[in-house]
């Protein structure tokens, strides 16, 4: 079968809730992807940062195979021999003394929101069915009814109401707006340290620290969504570490399993996650032994292979090279670690046409917010691979 045959099948039988580039991937290794016709591409998306450790990392694949041959799922009706070690290793790595595992990032966000609300009612003393959680404009937290309820992207909400109440939205990067909207019934502030889907938007220097301090003064939970920015993507374990803070809750996913299996988690204190009682919350697959084993090895690979440091060094190198490109289409190049956005002027005709051209030049990227090309390769990328890709990227950005 050729590319067009796979596309015809997908278009005929699949729901049209995505608009993918017309490349059909057959296999991947490291930073490279291969299509069904044998063409080789440099992956500069890393499955939206889920594949930080590189495609099909042999250590992670081996852990998956080994565990799959032992036991894959027990449900949380019973205990398993992998999950306790994942808890312990996450505690040793992050310093958070309680962890609640789920599967997808959206599930983890929902979990954090539920924990925050119950904390607000049971610990802070906000009356039942009251209280607000603050989020930021241009946020992206998933596609569930609750997570789109505080989205400011109209397409995400069109036709899906009624929505979950209890959210307030303020501009990203504006500490004064946060100060103004907080009141005695504010439960939490949920923020992405860098807005990924919003266009790789980096807030002003010290923004997170100022927000953190405002929340502390008002007994408001400070929650960071590190699903895309965490686990090395920005050159530190977590992006919020650039502000030297420890949030009340951290939400992780994607690279927690190296892209080999859906695993997510909420990290917090016993005071906050301790509000859950048996039966309050759960997931059949959340915390399963296969996912736990994969996550454990994924974390070890991240640390032992110095991928976080490589993200910092290679990201700075890649960012500086991209900033050298003098194109009339480029409005700004910004990034941190290997999380880079190339924002184009509206007159450039949209980022998608550039992503299509990059695909034709064997580099895979994806547009976000119409005018931004996101560059986020696996953290295993080398300077030599960046040097190989750069002339092609430059050529595309200089086209008419």
C-alpha positions as CSV (number, residue, x, y, z in Angstrom):
1,X,0.0,0.0,0.0
2,X,1.1,3.5,-0.8
3,X,0.6,6.7,1.2
4,X,-2.6,7.7,-0.6
5,X,-4.1,4.2,0.2
6,X,-3.6,4.7,3.9
7,X,-5.0,8.2,3.7
8,X,-8.1,7.0,1.8
9,X,-8.8,4.4,4.5
10,X,-8.4,6.8,7.3
11,X,-10.6,9.4,5.7
12,X,-13.3,6.9,4.9
13,X,-13.5,5.2,8.4
14,X,-12.0,7.6,10.9
15,X,-13.7,10.6,12.6
16,X,-12.3,13.8,11.2
17,X,-11.2,15.4,14.5
18,X,-7.6,15.9,13.3
19,X,-5.9,17.6,10.3
20,X,-2.6,15.7,10.0
21,X,0.1,16.3,7.5
22,X,-0.1,13.7,4.7
23,X,2.8,11.5,5.8
24,X,2.1,7.9,7.0
25,X,4.7,6.8,9.5
26,X,5.7,3.2,9.7
27,X,8.6,3.1,12.2
28,X,10.8,5.3,14.3
29,X,14.2,5.3,16.0
30,X,15.8,8.0,18.0
31,X,15.1,11.3,16.3
32,X,14.2,9.7,13.0
33,X,10.8,8.6,11.5
34,X,10.3,6.5,8.4
35,X,7.2,6.5,6.2
36,X,5.5,3.6,4.4
37,X,7.5,4.3,1.3
38,X,10.8,4.2,3.0
39,X,11.5,8.0,3.3
40,X,13.4,9.1,6.4
41,X,12.4,12.3,8.3
42,X,13.9,14.2,11.2
43,X,11.2,14.4,13.9
44,X,10.9,18.0,15.2
45,X,7.7,17.5,17.1
46,X,8.4,14.4,19.3
47,X,4.7,13.6,19.5
48,X,4.1,16.9,21.3
49,X,7.0,16.2,23.7
50,X,5.9,12.7,24.6
51,X,9.0,11.1,22.9
52,X,11.6,13.1,24.8
53,X,13.7,9.9,25.1
54,X,13.6,9.3,21.4
55,X,11.4,6.9,19.4
56,X,11.5,3.3,20.5
57,X,14.3,3.7,23.0
58,X,15.7,0.2,23.4
59,X,15.8,0.3,27.2
60,X,12.1,1.5,27.5
61,X,11.0,-1.0,24.9
62,X,12.8,-3.8,26.8
63,X,11.1,-2.8,30.0
64,X,7.7,-2.8,28.2
65,X,8.3,-6.3,26.8
66,X,9.6,-7.7,30.0
67,X,6.7,-6.4,32.0
68,X,4.1,-7.4,29.3
69,X,5.2,-11.0,29.6
70,X,4.7,-10.9,33.4
71,X,1.4,-9.0,34.0
72,X,-0.1,-6.0,32.3
73,X,-3.2,-5.0,34.3
74,X,-4.5,-5.8,37.7
75,X,-6.8,-2.8,38.2
76,X,-6.4,-0.9,41.5
77,X,-8.6,-3.5,43.1
78,X,-5.3,-5.2,43.9
79,X,-1.8,-4.0,44.4
80,X,1.1,-4.7,42.0
81,X,4.8,-4.9,42.4
82,X,5.7,-2.0,40.1
83,X,3.6,1.0,41.3
84,X,5.2,1.3,44.8
85,X,8.7,1.7,43.2
86,X,7.3,4.3,40.7
87,X,6.0,6.3,43.7
88,X,9.3,6.1,45.5
89,X,11.4,7.0,42.5
90,X,9.2,10.0,41.7
91,X,9.5,11.2,45.3
92,X,13.2,10.8,45.2
93,X,13.4,12.7,41.9
94,X,10.9,15.5,42.6
95,X,10.5,15.8,46.4
96,X,6.7,15.4,46.2
97,X,5.6,12.9,48.9
98,X,2.3,11.8,47.3
99,X,1.6,10.7,43.7
100,X,-1.7,9.9,42.0
101,X,-1.2,8.1,38.7
102,X,-3.5,8.3,35.7
103,X,-3.2,7.6,31.9
104,X,-3.7,10.7,29.7
105,X,-2.7,14.3,30.4
106,X,-6.3,15.4,30.4
107,X,-7.1,12.8,33.0
108,X,-4.3,14.1,35.2
109,X,-5.5,17.7,34.8
110,X,-9.0,16.5,35.8
111,X,-7.5,14.8,38.8
112,X,-5.6,17.9,39.9
113,X,-8.8,20.0,39.6
114,X,-10.8,17.5,41.6
115,X,-8.1,17.4,44.3
116,X,-7.9,21.2,44.4
117,X,-11.7,21.5,44.7
118,X,-11.9,19.0,47.5
119,X,-9.0,20.7,49.3
120,X,-10.7,24.0,48.9
121,X,-13.9,22.7,50.5
122,X,-12.4,20.4,53.2
123,X,-9.2,22.2,54.2
124,X,-9.6,25.9,53.2
125,X,-13.3,25.9,54.2
126,X,-14.9,27.2,51.1
127,X,-18.6,26.2,51.1
128,X,-19.8,23.4,49.0
129,X,-20.6,24.0,45.3
130,X,-18.7,27.3,45.5
131,X,-15.1,28.6,44.8
132,X,-13.2,29.3,41.7
133,X,-10.1,28.0,39.9
134,X,-8.1,30.6,37.9
135,X,-6.6,29.7,34.5
136,X,-4.9,31.8,31.8
137,X,-6.0,32.9,28.4
138,X,-4.6,30.7,25.5
139,X,-4.3,27.8,27.9
140,X,-4.5,24.2,26.7
141,X,-5.3,21.5,29.3
142,X,-7.0,18.8,27.2
143,X,-10.3,18.1,25.3
144,X,-12.7,17.0,28.1
145,X,-15.8,19.0,28.8
146,X,-14.2,20.5,32.0
147,X,-10.9,21.4,30.4
148,X,-12.5,23.1,27.4
149,X,-14.7,25.0,29.9
150,X,-11.8,27.3,30.7
151,X,-10.3,27.4,27.2
152,X,-10.4,30.6,25.3
153,X,-10.1,28.9,21.9
154,X,-13.6,29.1,20.5
155,X,-13.3,26.1,18.2
156,X,-12.6,23.9,21.2
157,X,-16.0,25.0,22.7
158,X,-18.2,25.3,19.7
159,X,-21.1,22.9,20.0
160,X,-20.0,21.3,23.2
161,X,-21.8,23.2,25.9
162,X,-23.1,23.5,28.6
163,X,-19.8,23.8,30.3
164,X,-18.4,23.2,33.8
165,X,-18.7,26.3,36.0
166,X,-16.2,27.5,38.6
167,X,-13.4,28.9,36.4
168,X,-12.0,32.4,35.9
169,X,-9.6,33.3,33.1
170,X,-7.0,36.0,33.1
171,X,-4.2,37.1,30.7
172,X,-1.1,34.9,30.7
173,X,2.0,36.7,32.1
174,X,0.0,39.4,34.0
175,X,0.6,39.2,37.8
176,X,-1.6,42.2,38.4
177,X,-4.6,40.4,36.8
178,X,-4.0,37.5,39.2
179,X,-3.8,39.8,42.2
180,X,-7.1,41.5,41.2
181,X,-9.2,38.4,40.6
182,X,-8.2,36.4,43.7
183,X,-10.7,36.5,46.6
184,X,-11.5,34.5,49.7
185,X,-13.3,31.8,47.6
186,X,-10.4,31.3,45.2
187,X,-9.2,27.6,45.3
188,X,-6.3,27.4,42.9
189,X,-4.3,28.9,40.1
190,X,-3.5,26.5,37.2
191,X,-0.8,27.6,34.8
192,X,1.5,26.3,32.1
193,X,5.1,27.6,32.7
194,X,5.3,28.0,28.9
195,X,2.2,27.8,26.8
196,X,2.8,25.2,24.2
197,X,-0.4,25.0,22.2
198,X,-0.8,28.7,22.7
199,X,2.3,29.2,20.5
200,X,5.3,28.5,22.7
201,X,4.6,31.6,24.7
202,X,7.2,32.4,27.4
203,X,6.1,34.6,30.2
204,X,8.1,37.6,31.6
205,X,11.1,36.9,33.8
206,X,10.0,36.1,37.3
207,X,6.3,35.7,36.4
208,X,5.9,32.3,38.0
209,X,7.6,33.3,41.2
210,X,5.4,36.4,41.6
211,X,2.3,34.3,41.0
212,X,3.5,31.7,43.4
213,X,4.0,34.4,46.1
214,X,0.5,35.9,45.5
215,X,-1.0,32.4,45.9
216,X,0.9,31.8,49.1
217,X,-0.3,35.0,50.6
218,X,-3.9,34.2,49.8
219,X,-3.9,30.4,50.7
220,X,-4.5,29.5,47.0
221,X,-3.0,26.4,45.5
222,X,-0.4,27.0,42.8
223,X,-0.6,24.3,40.2
224,X,1.7,23.9,37.2
225,X,0.8,21.9,34.1
226,X,4.1,20.4,33.1
227,X,2.7,17.8,30.8
228,X,4.4,19.2,27.8
229,X,7.1,21.4,29.4
230,X,8.2,18.9,32.1
231,X,10.7,16.0,32.2
232,X,13.5,17.8,30.5
233,X,11.9,19.6,27.6
234,X,13.0,23.1,28.6
235,X,16.5,22.2,29.8
236,X,15.4,21.5,33.4
237,X,13.4,18.7,34.9
238,X,10.5,21.1,35.2
239,X,10.1,24.5,33.6
240,X,9.0,26.1,36.8
241,X,12.4,25.4,38.3
242,X,13.7,28.4,36.3
243,X,11.8,30.5,38.9
244,X,13.1,28.5,41.9
245,X,9.7,27.5,43.2
246,X,8.0,24.4,44.3
247,X,4.3,24.4,43.2
248,X,1.6,22.8,45.4
249,X,0.8,20.4,42.6
250,X,2.6,19.4,39.4
251,X,0.9,17.6,36.6
252,X,3.0,15.4,34.4
253,X,2.4,13.0,31.5
254,X,3.6,12.5,27.9
255,X,7.4,11.8,28.4
256,X,6.7,10.1,31.7
257,X,6.5,6.9,29.5
258,X,8.8,8.0,26.7
259,X,5.9,7.8,24.3
260,X,5.6,4.1,24.7
261,X,2.4,3.9,26.8
262,X,-0.1,6.4,28.2
263,X,1.1,7.3,31.8
264,X,0.4,10.6,33.6
265,X,0.5,11.6,37.3
266,X,-0.3,14.4,39.8
267,X,2.5,15.2,42.2
268,X,1.7,16.9,45.5
269,X,1.8,16.8,49.3
270,X,-0.1,14.5,51.6
271,X,-2.2,17.5,52.8
272,X,-3.5,18.0,49.3
273,X,-3.8,14.6,47.7
274,X,-4.6,13.2,51.1
275,X,-8.1,14.6,50.7
276,X,-9.0,11.6,48.5
277,X,-10.6,8.7,50.2
278,X,-11.1,5.2,48.7
279,X,-13.8,5.5,46.1
280,X,-13.4,9.3,45.5
281,X,-11.4,9.0,42.3
282,X,-9.9,6.3,40.2
283,X,-9.1,4.7,36.9
284,X,-9.0,1.0,35.7
285,X,-5.7,1.5,33.9
286,X,-4.2,4.2,36.1
287,X,-1.2,2.9,38.0
288,X,-1.2,-0.4,36.1
289,X,2.0,-2.5,36.3
290,X,2.9,-2.2,32.6
291,X,2.6,1.6,32.7
292,X,4.5,1.8,36.0
293,X,7.4,-0.3,34.7
294,X,7.6,1.7,31.5
295,X,7.5,5.0,33.4
296,X,10.3,3.8,35.8
297,X,12.6,3.0,32.9
298,X,11.7,6.2,31.1
299,X,12.7,8.3,34.1
300,X,16.0,6.4,34.4
301,X,16.8,7.0,30.8
302,X,16.1,10.7,31.2
303,X,18.5,11.0,34.1
304,X,21.2,8.5,33.3
305,X,21.6,9.5,29.7
306,X,21.8,13.3,30.6
307,X,18.9,14.2,28.4
308,X,17.9,17.2,30.4
309,X,21.3,18.7,30.1
310,X,21.4,17.9,26.4
311,X,18.1,19.7,26.0
312,X,19.6,22.8,27.6
313,X,22.8,22.7,25.5
314,X,21.3,21.6,22.2
315,X,18.3,23.8,22.6
316,X,20.5,26.9,23.1
317,X,22.5,25.9,20.0
318,X,19.4,25.3,17.9
319,X,17.7,28.5,19.1
320,X,20.7,30.6,18.3
321,X,21.0,29.2,14.8
322,X,17.3,29.8,14.1
323,X,17.7,33.4,15.2
324,X,20.3,33.9,12.6
325,X,17.8,33.4,9.8
326,X,16.9,36.7,8.2
327,X,13.5,36.0,6.7
328,X,10.8,38.5,6.0
329,X,8.3,35.9,7.2
330,X,9.7,35.6,10.8
331,X,8.3,37.8,13.5
332,X,10.1,36.2,16.4
333,X,12.1,33.1,17.4
334,X,11.7,32.1,21.0
335,X,12.3,29.1,23.2
336,X,13.8,27.4,26.2
337,X,15.7,24.2,25.9
338,X,14.4,22.2,23.0
339,X,11.0,23.9,23.1
340,X,11.1,26.5,20.4
341,X,8.5,28.5,18.5
342,X,9.0,30.3,15.2
343,X,6.3,33.0,15.0
344,X,5.5,34.2,11.5
345,X,3.9,37.4,10.4
346,X,0.2,37.0,9.4
347,X,1.2,38.1,5.9
348,X,3.4,34.9,5.6
349,X,0.2,32.9,4.8
350,X,0.1,30.7,7.9
351,X,2.6,28.3,9.4
352,X,1.0,25.2,7.8
353,X,2.3,25.8,4.3
354,X,5.8,26.0,5.8
355,X,5.3,22.8,7.7
356,X,4.2,21.1,4.5
357,X,7.4,22.4,2.8
358,X,9.5,21.1,5.7
359,X,7.8,17.7,5.4
360,X,8.8,17.7,1.7
361,X,12.4,18.4,2.9
362,X,12.2,15.5,5.3
363,X,11.6,17.5,8.5
364,X,8.4,17.0,10.5
365,X,7.0,19.9,12.4
366,X,3.5,21.1,13.2
367,X,1.9,24.5,13.2
368,X,0.2,25.9,16.3
369,X,-2.1,28.9,16.6
370,X,-2.0,29.4,12.8
371,X,1.2,31.4,12.7
372,X,3.7,29.5,14.9
373,X,6.0,26.6,13.8
374,X,6.9,24.5,16.9
375,X,10.3,23.0,17.0
376,X,10.6,20.3,19.7
377,X,12.7,17.3,18.7
378,X,13.4,14.3,21.0
379,X,16.0,15.3,23.6
380,X,18.5,12.8,22.1
381,X,19.1,15.1,19.2
382,X,22.8,15.9,18.5
383,X,24.5,19.0,17.2
384,X,25.3,17.1,14.0
385,X,21.7,16.3,13.4
386,X,20.8,19.9,14.1
387,X,23.4,21.0,11.6
388,X,22.0,18.6,9.1
389,X,18.5,20.0,9.5
390,X,19.3,23.7,9.7
391,X,20.0,24.4,6.0
392,X,16.6,22.8,5.1
393,X,14.8,24.8,7.7
394,X,16.5,28.0,6.5
395,X,15.7,27.3,2.9
396,X,12.0,26.8,3.7
397,X,11.8,30.0,5.8
398,X,13.3,32.0,3.1
399,X,10.9,30.9,0.4
400,X,8.3,33.3,-1.1
